[in-house]
């Protein structure tokens, strides 16, 4: 081979490696994160199974063995949140092209209240689960701890809202028992992602695990400070097929280069 061609070969190899690295890392570089606030949320409690608490400034998840600040058990608590994915899908489509993206990360950001003043809420550190639910037809309602109502979801509605054959767990978590932000990294289950991609409403359900000591209270969408309300953060990157085309083009370029130089060697 002509020694004078060696520098040229090194330059081309360096170029190909550099472009390959750019292509491999482009999914991360081009990622877009969108924050969604709930369009509806509510908590329900076993100790008052016929009343709604959808207008409260807080939500709660509690096991049966947790107690309030006075050592009194206030029943089990579950919480429901619903998000509208239409704006998120529009943002991803605008960034990457219609449907040309994949969600790689989903986080539920909550602000915990470690020692709530209202004695209706239990306290305690423990485990709880977050699930995607397929039924988004529940009503938020306007009730609060001072004035419960009957115009929205209640404890007794859970058997008609939840469906074990459809709903999917997105992870089990533990609260801190103190004031502050809590970030829950959710499992990107296919049914959850498909619901988001459809651009409609997406529901989440939070409940204590079996025999949990959790008494987890956190701010709702009605809380006065906007940044301390719940948020569902979703991150998407371009479809892998886009990067695959870049890779194929690079392989083709490399093959042409090797063919040309093989003949001239």
C-alpha positions as CSV (number, residue, x, y, z in Angstrom):
1,X,0.0,0.0,0.0
2,X,1.2,3.5,-0.8
3,X,2.5,4.9,2.6
4,X,1.3,8.4,1.6
5,X,-2.3,7.1,1.9
6,X,-1.9,6.2,5.6
7,X,-2.5,9.7,7.0
8,X,-5.7,9.9,4.8
9,X,-6.9,6.6,6.2
10,X,-6.3,7.8,9.8
11,X,-8.3,10.9,9.1
12,X,-11.2,9.1,7.6
13,X,-11.2,6.5,10.5
14,X,-11.2,9.4,13.0
15,X,-14.1,11.0,11.1
16,X,-16.1,7.8,11.1
17,X,-15.6,7.1,14.8
18,X,-16.5,10.7,15.7
19,X,-19.7,10.6,13.7
20,X,-20.5,7.2,15.2
21,X,-20.2,8.5,18.7
22,X,-22.4,11.5,17.8
23,X,-25.0,9.2,16.5
24,X,-24.9,6.9,19.5
25,X,-25.2,9.8,21.9
26,X,-27.8,11.7,20.0
27,X,-30.8,10.1,21.7
28,X,-29.6,11.6,25.0
29,X,-28.7,15.0,23.5
30,X,-32.0,15.3,21.7
31,X,-34.1,14.3,24.7
32,X,-37.1,16.5,25.7
33,X,-38.7,16.5,29.2
34,X,-42.2,17.8,29.7
35,X,-43.9,18.4,33.1
36,X,-47.6,17.7,33.5
37,X,-49.8,18.9,36.4
38,X,-52.9,16.9,37.3
39,X,-56.3,17.9,35.8
40,X,-58.0,16.1,38.7
41,X,-57.0,14.4,42.0
42,X,-58.7,13.2,45.1
43,X,-58.2,11.0,48.2
44,X,-60.6,8.5,49.6
45,X,-60.7,7.0,53.1
46,X,-62.1,3.8,54.6
47,X,-63.3,5.5,57.7
48,X,-65.7,7.7,55.7
49,X,-66.5,5.5,52.6
50,X,-69.4,7.6,51.3
51,X,-67.8,11.0,51.1
52,X,-65.6,12.8,48.6
53,X,-62.3,14.8,49.3
54,X,-61.5,16.0,45.8
55,X,-61.2,19.7,46.7
56,X,-58.7,19.3,49.5
57,X,-55.2,20.9,49.4
58,X,-53.6,17.6,50.2
59,X,-53.7,13.9,49.1
60,X,-52.8,10.9,51.3
61,X,-51.9,7.3,51.2
62,X,-52.2,5.4,54.5
63,X,-52.2,1.9,55.8
64,X,-54.7,0.7,58.4
65,X,-52.1,0.5,61.2
66,X,-50.9,4.1,60.8
67,X,-52.1,6.8,63.2
68,X,-52.5,10.6,63.3
69,X,-50.4,13.0,65.5
70,X,-52.6,12.1,68.5
71,X,-52.1,8.3,68.0
72,X,-55.6,7.8,66.7
73,X,-56.2,5.6,63.6
74,X,-58.1,7.5,60.9
75,X,-58.6,4.7,58.4
76,X,-56.9,3.6,55.2
77,X,-56.3,6.3,52.5
78,X,-55.9,5.9,48.8
79,X,-55.3,8.7,46.2
80,X,-56.2,9.1,42.6
81,X,-54.5,11.5,40.1
82,X,-55.4,12.1,36.4
83,X,-53.2,13.9,33.9
84,X,-54.0,15.1,30.3
85,X,-51.3,13.9,27.9
86,X,-52.4,15.9,24.9
87,X,-49.9,18.8,25.5
88,X,-47.1,16.3,26.1
89,X,-47.7,14.4,22.9
90,X,-47.9,17.7,21.0
91,X,-44.6,18.8,22.4
92,X,-42.9,15.5,21.5
93,X,-44.4,15.5,18.0
94,X,-43.2,19.1,17.5
95,X,-39.7,18.2,18.6
96,X,-39.2,14.8,16.9
97,X,-42.0,14.5,14.3
98,X,-45.4,12.9,14.7
99,X,-45.1,9.6,16.5
100,X,-41.3,9.5,15.9
101,X,-40.3,9.3,19.6
102,X,-40.1,7.0,22.5
103,X,-40.6,7.7,26.2
104,X,-37.6,6.7,28.2
105,X,-38.3,8.1,31.7
106,X,-41.3,8.9,33.8
107,X,-41.2,10.5,37.2
108,X,-43.9,11.5,39.6
109,X,-42.8,14.5,41.7
110,X,-44.6,15.1,45.0
111,X,-44.2,17.4,47.9
112,X,-44.6,15.6,51.2
113,X,-46.0,17.1,54.4
114,X,-44.4,15.2,57.2
115,X,-46.6,16.4,60.1
116,X,-50.0,17.6,58.7
117,X,-51.9,19.8,61.0
118,X,-55.3,18.4,60.3
119,X,-55.9,15.3,62.5
120,X,-57.8,13.5,59.7
121,X,-54.4,12.5,58.2
122,X,-52.3,9.6,59.5
123,X,-48.5,9.8,59.8
124,X,-45.7,7.3,59.4
125,X,-43.0,6.0,57.1
126,X,-43.8,3.0,55.1
127,X,-44.3,1.5,51.6
128,X,-46.9,2.3,49.0
129,X,-47.4,1.5,45.4
130,X,-48.2,3.6,42.3
131,X,-50.3,2.0,39.5
132,X,-51.5,3.1,36.1
133,X,-55.2,2.5,35.9
134,X,-57.2,2.1,32.8
135,X,-60.4,3.7,34.1
136,X,-60.3,7.6,33.9
137,X,-64.1,8.1,34.4
138,X,-64.0,8.9,38.1
139,X,-65.0,12.4,39.2
140,X,-62.7,14.7,41.3
141,X,-65.5,16.3,43.4
142,X,-65.2,19.3,45.7
143,X,-65.1,17.8,49.2
144,X,-62.5,18.7,51.8
145,X,-61.7,17.6,55.3
146,X,-63.9,20.3,56.8
147,X,-66.8,19.8,54.4
148,X,-66.9,16.4,52.7
149,X,-69.3,16.0,49.8
150,X,-70.9,13.3,47.6
151,X,-70.1,14.8,44.2
152,X,-67.0,12.8,43.3
153,X,-65.1,9.6,43.9
154,X,-65.5,7.9,47.3
155,X,-64.0,4.9,48.9
156,X,-66.9,2.7,48.0
157,X,-66.3,3.5,44.3
158,X,-63.0,1.7,44.2
159,X,-64.3,-1.7,43.1
160,X,-65.9,-0.1,40.0
161,X,-62.9,2.1,39.2
162,X,-60.0,-0.4,39.7
163,X,-59.5,-3.5,37.5
164,X,-56.8,-6.0,38.5
165,X,-56.9,-7.4,35.0
166,X,-56.0,-4.1,33.3
167,X,-54.3,-1.9,35.9
168,X,-50.5,-2.1,36.1
169,X,-48.0,-1.5,38.9
170,X,-45.5,1.2,38.2
171,X,-43.4,0.6,41.3
172,X,-43.3,0.5,45.1
173,X,-41.9,3.3,47.1
174,X,-41.2,4.6,50.7
175,X,-41.9,8.1,51.9
176,X,-39.5,10.0,54.1
177,X,-41.9,11.2,56.9
178,X,-40.5,14.7,56.6
179,X,-41.4,17.9,54.7
180,X,-39.8,18.1,51.2
181,X,-39.8,16.9,47.6
182,X,-40.1,13.3,46.7
183,X,-39.3,11.9,43.3
184,X,-40.8,8.6,42.3
185,X,-39.2,7.0,39.2
186,X,-42.0,5.0,37.6
187,X,-41.7,1.8,35.6
188,X,-42.3,2.5,31.9
189,X,-44.9,-0.2,31.4
190,X,-46.2,-0.7,27.9
191,X,-49.8,0.0,28.7
192,X,-48.9,3.1,30.6
193,X,-46.8,4.4,27.7
194,X,-49.5,3.5,25.2
195,X,-52.0,5.5,27.2
196,X,-49.7,8.5,27.2
197,X,-49.0,8.2,23.4
198,X,-52.7,8.2,22.7
199,X,-52.8,11.8,23.9
200,X,-55.8,11.5,26.2
201,X,-56.1,11.3,30.0
202,X,-53.8,9.1,32.1
203,X,-54.8,7.9,35.6
204,X,-52.6,7.0,38.6
205,X,-53.6,5.2,41.8
206,X,-51.6,5.3,45.0
207,X,-52.3,2.8,47.8
208,X,-50.5,1.4,50.8
209,X,-48.9,-2.1,50.5
210,X,-50.1,-4.8,52.8
211,X,-49.6,-4.1,56.5
212,X,-47.8,-0.9,55.7
213,X,-47.1,1.7,58.4
214,X,-47.2,4.5,55.8
215,X,-49.1,7.7,56.5
216,X,-48.0,9.7,53.5
217,X,-49.6,13.1,53.0
218,X,-48.6,15.3,50.1
219,X,-49.8,18.5,48.4
220,X,-52.6,18.2,45.8
221,X,-53.2,20.3,42.7
222,X,-55.3,22.6,44.8
223,X,-52.4,23.6,47.0
224,X,-51.6,27.3,46.9
225,X,-47.9,27.1,45.8
226,X,-47.8,25.9,42.2
227,X,-44.3,24.5,42.3
228,X,-45.2,22.3,45.2
229,X,-48.1,20.6,43.5
230,X,-47.8,17.1,41.9
231,X,-46.1,16.8,38.5
232,X,-45.7,13.9,36.1
233,X,-42.4,14.4,34.2
234,X,-42.0,12.5,31.0
235,X,-38.8,12.4,28.9
236,X,-38.8,11.2,25.3
237,X,-36.0,10.7,22.7
238,X,-36.2,10.1,18.9
239,X,-37.2,6.7,17.7
240,X,-34.2,4.3,17.6
241,X,-34.9,3.8,13.9
242,X,-33.8,7.3,13.2
243,X,-30.4,6.6,14.7
244,X,-30.3,3.3,12.9
245,X,-30.5,5.0,9.6
246,X,-27.5,7.2,10.5
247,X,-25.6,4.0,11.5
248,X,-26.4,2.3,8.3
249,X,-25.2,5.3,6.3
250,X,-22.0,5.3,8.2
251,X,-21.5,1.6,7.6
252,X,-22.1,2.2,3.9
253,X,-19.6,5.0,3.8
254,X,-17.0,2.8,5.5
255,X,-17.6,0.0,3.0
256,X,-17.2,2.4,0.1
257,X,-14.0,3.8,1.6
258,X,-12.6,0.3,2.2
259,X,-13.5,-0.8,-1.4
260,X,-11.9,2.2,-3.0
261,X,-8.7,1.9,-0.9
262,X,-8.5,-1.9,-1.4
263,X,-8.4,-1.5,-5.1
264,X,-5.8,1.3,-4.9
265,X,-3.5,-0.4,-2.5
